[in-house]
Amino acid sequence: MPWGTIELEPEVEDWLLSLTDDDFGQVERYIDLLAELTPAGDRDDAHLILAALVGGLLLARAVDDRALSDEILDRVANALHRALG
């Protein structure tokens, strides 16, 4: 059952299309996580989860070490699962 819809802005679409397959896969993984963890109709939780994901993605992309970047993203996902699961 779909949890909702996302309005895709042209700038976001351009950015998504510019990603490598690996980076797109990571973004897709976190969009799926957002959908999985967000209760239907709970905007406060949705905003909290989205803020955590965006923060994690920004931090992970700021480091120049792919292994550390992946570790940051995994820890964000695990923390969200623990907090909301």
C-alpha positions as CSV (number, residue, x, y, z in Angstrom):
1,M,0.0,0.0,0.0
2,P,1.5,3.3,-1.0
3,W,2.1,5.7,2.0
4,G,1.8,8.9,0.0
5,T,3.1,10.9,-2.8
6,I,6.2,13.0,-3.3
7,E,6.2,16.1,-5.5
8,L,9.3,16.1,-7.6
9,E,10.6,19.5,-8.3
10,P,12.6,20.0,-11.6
11,E,15.8,20.8,-9.7
12,V,15.5,17.6,-7.7
13,E,14.8,15.6,-10.8
14,D,17.9,17.1,-12.5
15,W,20.0,16.3,-9.4
16,L,18.7,12.7,-9.3
17,L,19.5,12.2,-13.0
18,S,23.0,13.5,-12.4
19,L,23.8,10.9,-9.8
20,T,25.9,7.8,-10.4
21,D,24.1,4.5,-10.1
22,D,25.6,3.9,-6.7
23,D,24.6,7.3,-5.3
24,F,21.1,7.0,-6.8
25,G,20.8,3.6,-5.1
26,Q,21.7,5.2,-1.8
27,V,19.1,7.9,-2.2
28,E,16.5,5.4,-3.3
29,R,17.4,3.3,-0.1
30,Y,16.7,6.3,2.1
31,I,13.5,7.2,0.3
32,D,12.3,3.7,0.9
33,L,13.4,3.9,4.6
34,L,11.4,7.2,4.9
35,A,8.3,5.4,3.5
36,E,8.8,2.4,5.8
37,L,9.3,4.3,9.0
38,T,6.7,7.1,8.5
39,P,3.3,6.3,9.9
40,A,0.5,7.4,7.6
41,G,-0.8,10.8,8.5
42,D,2.0,11.6,11.1
43,R,3.6,14.7,9.7
44,D,5.7,15.4,12.8
45,D,7.4,12.0,12.5
46,A,7.8,12.4,8.8
47,H,9.5,15.7,9.2
48,L,11.8,14.3,11.9
49,I,12.8,11.3,9.8
50,L,13.3,13.5,6.7
51,A,15.5,15.9,8.7
52,A,17.6,13.0,10.0
53,L,18.0,11.5,6.5
54,V,18.9,14.8,4.9
55,G,21.4,15.6,7.6
56,G,22.9,12.1,7.3
57,L,23.2,12.4,3.5
58,L,24.8,15.9,3.7
59,L,27.3,14.7,6.3
60,A,28.1,11.5,4.4
61,R,28.7,13.4,1.2
62,A,30.9,16.0,2.9
63,V,33.6,13.4,3.8
64,D,36.1,12.3,1.2
65,D,36.0,8.7,2.2
66,R,33.5,6.3,0.7
67,A,33.8,3.8,3.5
68,L,33.2,6.5,6.2
69,S,30.3,7.9,4.1
70,D,28.6,4.5,3.9
71,E,29.2,4.0,7.7
72,I,27.5,7.3,8.4
73,L,24.5,6.4,6.3
74,D,24.2,3.0,7.9
75,R,24.3,4.5,11.4
76,V,21.6,7.0,10.5
77,A,19.4,4.2,9.2
78,N,20.1,2.0,12.3
79,A,19.4,4.9,14.7
80,L,16.1,5.7,12.9
81,H,15.0,2.0,13.0
82,R,15.8,1.9,16.8
83,A,14.1,5.2,17.5
84,L,11.0,4.6,15.5
85,G,10.8,0.8,15.1
